[in-house]
Amino acid sequence: MRLSRRAMLVGAVSTLATTSMAQAPLTSPRPIARVPAKDAIAKMVKAAGLSGDVSVAVMDLQTGLPLEAIEDLVPHPPASVTKAFTALYAIESLGVDHAFKTCIFADGEFKNGILDGNLILAGGGNPNLVTDDLAALAQTLKETGLVEVKGDFFVWDSALTNVDEIDDEQLDYLGYNPSIAGLNLNFNRVHFEWKLDGEDYVTAMDARSANYRPVVTAAQIRVVDRPSPVFTYNDVGDVDQWTVARRALNKEGSRWLPVRHPAIYAGEVFATFARSHGIVLKPAKEIAEEPTGAPIAEHQSAPLSEMMRGMLRFSTNITAEAAGLAASAARTGQKRGLRTSAFGMARWANDRCNGITPDFVDHSGLGDQSRVTPSDMVTMLASSGVKDTLGPILRDIRLVGEDQQVIERPSMSVKAKTGTLNFVSTLAGYVSTVDGRDLAFAIFSSDLEAREQGKRQGDESPPGARSWNRRARRLQQDILKHLALTRV
C-alpha cells in the first residue's frame, strides 16, 4: 500500500514540524503530520497486503496535531461510519429529547363507543416502531371505549418522503435495504420462515417482534423450481409478491425480507391487534392528506439520543435514513428526497466542521457512491463539541490480544463506529491511550474495482469479499492496539 508523498517528506523536516506546529491553532485544517519513529503503522498497512487503498488519519485532541497521515486525502466510501455524521446531524437539528409519534385519529363523531366515520393510523416517521408497539397502541385504543368503526381504516405515511429502497444498486431481497416512509414497522422487514414437510415446503410470513408474531398477507412468497435467481420480487398492488428458488432452501430456516409497502403492512398488523379487542377494521388503505385534530391514542418513541445510541451500536440503516430525513425537514421546513437530504447533510458538515467536504448520497452509508477522506473524518471528530455528543453514544470497541483474550488496561478505551460493505471496511472514533492521550482516528480501506466486479456478479457475498474484509478488520485491530498501548 502506498505511503503518501507528503507523509514521507515529513521525516526530513520533523524537527521543524515539532517546533513550529506546537503553536498551531486547534482549528488548523491541515497542519503538517509528524510521522512516528520507525513508521510502525505504515509498516502494518504494507504488511496487511490489502488490494485497493488503505488510508489512516490520527489526531491528538489535546494539541490538535496529526500523529498519522497515510494516504489521508484519499476519498473512500465511508459505509456505516456515515452514521456518526447522521447522529450528530440529527441531534443538533432535532434535539436530544426529540421523539417520533405514531397516532390514531378518529375522523367523525365518536360517541358511546361507536365511531361514525373513519379511523386513521398516522406515522410520524418513527423508524424503530415494532409489532409490540402496535399491540400497545391497540390496547390504548381499546381503553378509549371504542368498540365499532362504521367507516374505513386509513393509514398515513407522508410525514417523511417515501423511498422505495435506500440503494437501488443493492439486491432486492436484502433486509437491510428496505423502504423508508413516515409509517414504518419492524425496520420495514417481514420474517420469512420455511420448513420441509415431505416433498413440499411449508412457508410463513409474519411480523414478529419480542412478544408477538402475527401472520401477514401484505407480503407473500412461493417456492419455485429454478436454478437462479434465489429470489424474485413483484409489486402486486399493495402486496409484495416474492418467489424463492427451491434449491436455495435447506430443510428449515428463516430470514428477513424487505417490505415495500410499509404503511399497508403496519395497518394490517394493527388491525390484527384491534380485532383481538373486538374492534373490527376494514382492510387498510393509504391516504395522502395529513390527519388533523387531536389523536385519540398515540405511541411515542424513545428519545432521539437513545435512538442514535442504538443506531450506532446495531447500525440500523432505516434509523439513519429516517433520522436524517427528519433532520433535513426540521432545518429547511420542508420534506426532502433522500439524495437532496444527504446533500444537505454534507453542506451542514462543511459549515459545522471547519470546511470539510464530504459527499453523501444517503444517511446510512449503504450507497457506495458516498465519499469521505480520513482527514475530513478526523477533523469532524475533533470539531468543537462533537466528542461530547458522540463519545457517550459510540460503541465500545474491544481490543483482542494474540491469545484471543480482551485486552483491558486502566484508562484505555476505544469508542468508534464501524462500516462494512463488500471490499469496503471503515472504522472511526476516539482512543483514550494508556499514557493519558485522547486521539481521534479514521482507518478506511476500500477496493472499489473488486467491489464493482462483485456487484456485476450479483452475489450477496462475492468471492474474496469475506477474506478481504477480515484482513481489513485485523489491520484495524493492529493499528488500534498500537495507538492505545504504545507509550510515547
BELMOSUL-V69078 format. One record per pair of residues at least 6 apart in sequence whose C-alpha atoms are under 8 Angstrom apart, sorted by the first residue. I is the first residue (numbers start at 1). J is the second residue. Records with the same first field share a line. If there is no record, write none. Layout:
I: J ; J
This chain:
1: 45 ; 46 ; 49 ; 50 ; 51 ; 52 ; 53 ; 54
2: 46 ; 71
3: 42 ; 70 ; 71
4: 69 ; 70 ; 71 ; 72
7: 33 ; 35 ; 69 ; 70
8: 35
10: 17 ; 32 ; 33 ; 34 ; 35
11: 34 ; 35
14: 34 ; 35
17: 32 ; 33 ; 34
18: 34
21: 31 ; 32 ; 65
22: 63 ; 65
24: 31 ; 64
25: 64
26: 63 ; 64 ; 65
27: 64 ; 354 ; 383
28: 64
29: 354 ; 379
31: 65 ; 66
32: 65 ; 66
33: 65 ; 66 ; 67 ; 68 ; 69
34: 66 ; 67 ; 68
35: 67 ; 68 ; 69
36: 67 ; 68
41: 479 ; 482
42: 70
44: 475 ; 478 ; 479
45: 54 ; 475
48: 471 ; 472 ; 475
50: 468 ; 471 ; 472
51: 446 ; 447
52: 445 ; 446 ; 447 ; 448 ; 449
53: 445 ; 446 ; 447
54: 70 ; 71 ; 443 ; 444 ; 445 ; 446
55: 69 ; 70 ; 71 ; 72 ; 73 ; 74 ; 374 ; 442 ; 443 ; 444 ; 445
56: 68 ; 69 ; 70 ; 71 ; 72 ; 374 ; 441 ; 442 ; 443 ; 444
57: 66 ; 67 ; 68 ; 69 ; 70 ; 72 ; 374 ; 375 ; 378 ; 441 ; 442 ; 443
58: 66 ; 67 ; 68 ; 69 ; 378 ; 439 ; 440 ; 441 ; 442
59: 65 ; 66 ; 67 ; 68 ; 378 ; 382 ; 439 ; 440 ; 441
60: 66 ; 67 ; 437 ; 438 ; 439 ; 440
61: 382 ; 437 ; 438 ; 439 ; 440
62: 437 ; 438
64: 382
69: 375
72: 373 ; 374 ; 375
73: 373 ; 374 ; 375
74: 373 ; 374
75: 371 ; 372 ; 373 ; 374
76: 370 ; 371 ; 372 ; 373 ; 444 ; 445 ; 446
77: 365 ; 368 ; 369 ; 370 ; 371 ; 372 ; 424 ; 446
78: 365 ; 368 ; 370 ; 371 ; 372 ; 419 ; 426 ; 444
79: 364 ; 365 ; 366 ; 367 ; 368 ; 370 ; 419 ; 420 ; 421 ; 424 ; 425 ; 426
80: 315 ; 364 ; 365 ; 366 ; 417 ; 418 ; 419 ; 420 ; 426
81: 365 ; 417 ; 418 ; 419 ; 426 ; 427 ; 428
82: 363 ; 364 ; 365
83: 311 ; 312 ; 315 ; 320 ; 363 ; 364 ; 365 ; 417
84: 312 ; 390 ; 417
85: 349
86: 320 ; 323 ; 324 ; 345 ; 363 ; 364
87: 308 ; 312 ; 320 ; 323 ; 390
88: 386 ; 389 ; 390
89: 324 ; 327 ; 345 ; 348
90: 323 ; 324 ; 326 ; 327
91: 304 ; 305
93: 327 ; 328 ; 330 ; 331
94: 326 ; 327 ; 330
95: 304
96: 303 ; 304 ; 305
97: 303 ; 304 ; 305
98: 303 ; 304
99: 300 ; 301 ; 302 ; 303 ; 304
100: 124 ; 125 ; 126 ; 300 ; 301 ; 302
101: 123 ; 124 ; 125 ; 126 ; 298 ; 299 ; 300 ; 301
102: 121 ; 122 ; 123 ; 124 ; 125 ; 126 ; 183 ; 298 ; 299 ; 300
103: 121 ; 122 ; 123 ; 124 ; 295 ; 296 ; 297 ; 298 ; 299
104: 119 ; 120 ; 121 ; 122 ; 141 ; 295 ; 296 ; 297 ; 298
105: 119 ; 120 ; 121 ; 122 ; 291 ; 292 ; 293 ; 294 ; 295 ; 296 ; 297
106: 115 ; 117 ; 118 ; 119 ; 120 ; 295 ; 296
107: 117 ; 118 ; 119 ; 120
108: 115 ; 116 ; 117 ; 118
109: 115 ; 116 ; 117
110: 116
112: 145 ; 146
113: 144 ; 145 ; 146 ; 147 ; 148
114: 146 ; 147 ; 148 ; 149 ; 150
115: 146 ; 148 ; 149 ; 150 ; 151
116: 149 ; 150 ; 151
117: 149 ; 150 ; 151 ; 152
118: 149 ; 150 ; 151 ; 152 ; 153 ; 154
119: 149 ; 151 ; 152 ; 153 ; 154
120: 153 ; 154 ; 155 ; 156 ; 291
121: 153 ; 154 ; 155 ; 156 ; 267
122: 155 ; 156 ; 157 ; 183 ; 291
123: 155 ; 156 ; 157 ; 158 ; 159 ; 182 ; 183 ; 184
124: 157 ; 159 ; 160 ; 182 ; 183
125: 157 ; 159 ; 160 ; 181 ; 182 ; 183 ; 184 ; 322 ; 326
126: 182 ; 183 ; 184 ; 301 ; 322
127: 183 ; 184 ; 185 ; 187 ; 318 ; 319 ; 322 ; 323
128: 184 ; 185 ; 186 ; 187 ; 301 ; 319
129: 184 ; 185 ; 186 ; 187 ; 301
130: 185 ; 186 ; 187 ; 209
131: 185 ; 186 ; 207 ; 208 ; 209 ; 212 ; 213 ; 269
132: 209 ; 210 ; 211 ; 212
133: 299
134: 269 ; 270 ; 273
135: 270 ; 273
136: 299
137: 297 ; 298 ; 299
138: 270 ; 273 ; 274 ; 277
139: 274 ; 277
140: 297 ; 298
141: 274 ; 296 ; 297
142: 274 ; 277 ; 279
144: 296 ; 297
146: 279
147: 278 ; 279
148: 279 ; 280
149: 279 ; 280 ; 281
152: 281 ; 282 ; 283 ; 284
153: 281 ; 282 ; 283 ; 284 ; 285
154: 267 ; 284 ; 285 ; 286 ; 287
155: 263 ; 264 ; 267 ; 284 ; 285 ; 286 ; 287
156: 182 ; 183 ; 263 ; 286 ; 287 ; 288 ; 289 ; 290 ; 291
157: 181 ; 182 ; 183 ; 263 ; 286 ; 288
158: 181 ; 182 ; 183 ; 288 ; 290
159: 181 ; 182 ; 183 ; 335
160: 181 ; 182 ; 322 ; 325 ; 326 ; 335 ; 336
161: 180 ; 181 ; 182 ; 325 ; 335 ; 336 ; 337 ; 338
162: 179 ; 180 ; 181 ; 182 ; 337
163: 179 ; 180 ; 181 ; 337 ; 338
164: 178 ; 179 ; 180 ; 260
165: 177 ; 178 ; 179 ; 180 ; 260
166: 177 ; 178 ; 179 ; 180 ; 362 ; 366 ; 367
167: 177 ; 366 ; 367
169: 367
170: 177
171: 458 ; 460
172: 232 ; 233 ; 258
173: 231 ; 232 ; 233 ; 257 ; 258
174: 256 ; 257 ; 258
175: 189 ; 256 ; 257 ; 258
176: 258 ; 316 ; 317 ; 318
177: 258 ; 317 ; 366
178: 187 ; 188 ; 189 ; 258 ; 259 ; 260 ; 318
179: 188 ; 258 ; 259 ; 260 ; 261 ; 262 ; 318
180: 188 ; 262 ; 318 ; 321 ; 322
181: 262 ; 263 ; 322
183: 262 ; 263 ; 266
184: 262 ; 263 ; 266
185: 262 ; 265 ; 266
186: 207 ; 208 ; 209
187: 318 ; 319
188: 258 ; 259 ; 260 ; 262 ; 318
189: 207 ; 256 ; 257 ; 258 ; 259
190: 205 ; 206 ; 207 ; 208 ; 219 ; 256 ; 257 ; 258 ; 259
191: 204 ; 205 ; 206 ; 207 ; 208 ; 254 ; 255 ; 256 ; 257
192: 203 ; 204 ; 205 ; 206 ; 254 ; 255 ; 256 ; 257
193: 203 ; 204 ; 205 ; 252 ; 253 ; 254 ; 255
194: 201 ; 202 ; 203 ; 204 ; 251 ; 252 ; 253 ; 254
195: 201 ; 202 ; 203 ; 251 ; 252 ; 253
196: 202 ; 250 ; 251 ; 252
201: 223
203: 221
204: 215
205: 215 ; 216 ; 217 ; 219 ; 220 ; 221
206: 213 ; 214 ; 215 ; 216
207: 213 ; 214 ; 215 ; 216 ; 269
208: 214
214: 269 ; 272
216: 265 ; 268 ; 269
217: 239
218: 238 ; 239 ; 240 ; 261 ; 264 ; 265 ; 268
219: 239 ; 240 ; 241 ; 242 ; 259 ; 265
220: 239 ; 240 ; 241 ; 242
221: 241 ; 242 ; 243 ; 244
222: 242 ; 243 ; 244
223: 243 ; 244 ; 245 ; 246
224: 243 ; 244 ; 245 ; 246
225: 245 ; 246 ; 247
226: 245 ; 246 ; 247
227: 245 ; 247
228: 245
229: 244 ; 245
230: 244 ; 245 ; 248
231: 242 ; 243 ; 244 ; 245
232: 242 ; 243 ; 244
233: 240 ; 241 ; 242 ; 243
234: 240 ; 241 ; 242
235: 241
238: 261 ; 264
239: 261
240: 259 ; 260 ; 261
259: 265
263: 286
264: 284 ; 285 ; 286
267: 283 ; 284
268: 283 ; 284
271: 280 ; 281 ; 283
274: 280 ; 281
275: 281
305: 393
307: 319
308: 319 ; 393
309: 393 ; 394 ; 395
311: 317 ; 319 ; 320
312: 393 ; 394 ; 395 ; 417
313: 394 ; 395 ; 417
316: 364
317: 364 ; 365 ; 366
318: 364
320: 363 ; 364
321: 338 ; 362 ; 363 ; 364
324: 341 ; 342 ; 345 ; 363
325: 335 ; 336 ; 337 ; 338 ; 341
326: 335
328: 334 ; 335 ; 336 ; 341 ; 344 ; 345
329: 335 ; 336
338: 361 ; 362
339: 360 ; 361 ; 362
341: 362
342: 360 ; 361 ; 362 ; 363
343: 359 ; 360 ; 361
345: 360
346: 357 ; 358 ; 359 ; 360
347: 357
349: 355 ; 356 ; 357 ; 358 ; 380
350: 356 ; 357 ; 358
353: 379 ; 380 ; 383
354: 379 ; 380 ; 383
356: 376 ; 379 ; 380
357: 372 ; 376
358: 370 ; 371 ; 372 ; 373 ; 376
359: 370 ; 371 ; 372
360: 369 ; 370 ; 371
361: 367 ; 369 ; 370
362: 370
365: 419
366: 421
374: 441 ; 442 ; 443 ; 444
375: 442
377: 428 ; 441 ; 442
378: 428 ; 440 ; 441 ; 442
380: 386
381: 387 ; 429 ; 440
382: 440
391: 415 ; 430
394: 415 ; 416 ; 417 ; 429
395: 415 ; 416 ; 417
396: 413 ; 414 ; 415 ; 416
397: 413 ; 414 ; 415 ; 416
398: 406 ; 407 ; 414
399: 406 ; 407 ; 408 ; 477 ; 480 ; 481
400: 406 ; 407 ; 477
401: 407
409: 434
410: 434
411: 432 ; 433 ; 434 ; 436
412: 431 ; 432 ; 433 ; 434 ; 484 ; 485
413: 431 ; 432 ; 433 ; 484
414: 429 ; 430 ; 431 ; 432
415: 429 ; 430 ; 431
416: 427 ; 428 ; 429 ; 430
417: 427 ; 428 ; 429
418: 425 ; 426 ; 427 ; 428
419: 425 ; 426 ; 427
420: 426 ; 469
422: 451 ; 454 ; 461 ; 462 ; 465 ; 466 ; 469
423: 445 ; 446 ; 447 ; 448 ; 450 ; 451 ; 465 ; 468 ; 469
424: 444 ; 445 ; 446 ; 447 ; 448 ; 451 ; 469
425: 444 ; 445 ; 446 ; 469 ; 472 ; 473
426: 442 ; 443 ; 444 ; 445
427: 442 ; 443 ; 444 ; 476
428: 440 ; 441 ; 442 ; 443
429: 440 ; 441 ; 442
430: 438 ; 439 ; 440 ; 441
431: 437 ; 438 ; 439 ; 440 ; 441 ; 480 ; 483 ; 484
432: 438 ; 439 ; 484
433: 439 ; 483 ; 484 ; 485 ; 486
434: 484 ; 485 ; 486 ; 487
435: 485 ; 487 ; 488
443: 476
445: 472
454: 461 ; 462 ; 463
455: 462
